[in-house]
């Protein structure tokens, strides 16, 4: 058995599934100067990924390329075996179908060299549930859930299953940090992990407000983009509320608002997704887009994200802030 490389010495990454998330992971690792070996049995998957890389490369170039970064470091293979035997770590980003992931992981368990860590990008499945068919080395399977797009948004959640070793959880977190990710290591499995649970609560309340004709889709997005969203980019929700308590901080805020927490401001149970609600949501988004295509909106989002992150990094470096 070969030794597992140190997290900061990984040079070859396998990407299984090359759709929106898998393709974005491939771009992220290419930007980090790594070799990327990709596999996806879907139709025209290689051509689609190459087109995605060509389209996004100018964007990640603006963000900054690590030494050795090149589009030429990407290659496609036609089998799982070819991928598994030529990389040091695997990032799985196949569709969210539990049975299919179970079968895939069982095959990877059998064919991947024992030192290779296998990371799943799943947005909601617990590794314990995905790993039920693993018989050889379940301890090396771990969740590494990114936020879209992984080539830009630096946050990633790492969560092991009941049979995942702590060493693998720690190794995965260090590996992501080496690739410039901000990592949350979860202590327990939780459906949806951290970020998606918070997003889901906000999403459900937004659907209620549209369903009840209380406001428009556009106003909901304005409320976030020009309200708390600006603050969240700097400090997150809890630290922002800490400031909301004045000089007394979070302790004062919790004492002050303790009774109001019981008021029925929000309706966390999802509303019935009627056809009218679907139509209203779609119409509202198209109105906001104002004729812009999906690719044009992606470009706008990515350009703005880069400027926001660059500004935040410059400020923190200037002030010596480490957070």
Secondary structure, 3 states (H helix, E strand, C coil): CCCCCCHHHCCEEEEECCCHHHHHHHHHHHHCCCEEEEECCCCCHHHHHHHHHHHHHHHHHHHCCCCCCCHHHEEECCCHHHHHCCCCEEEECCCCCHHHHHHHHHHHHHHCCCCCEEEECCCCCCHHHHCCCCCCCHHHEEEEEECCCCCCCCEEEEEECCCCCHHHHHHHHHHHHHCCCEEEECCCCCCCCCHHHHHHHHHHHHHHHHHCCCCCHHHHHHHHHHHHHHHHHHHHHHHHHHHHCHHHHHHHHHHHHCHHHHCCCCCCCCCCCCHHHHHHHHHHHHHHHCCCCHHHHHHHHHHHHHHHHHHHHHHHHHHCCCC
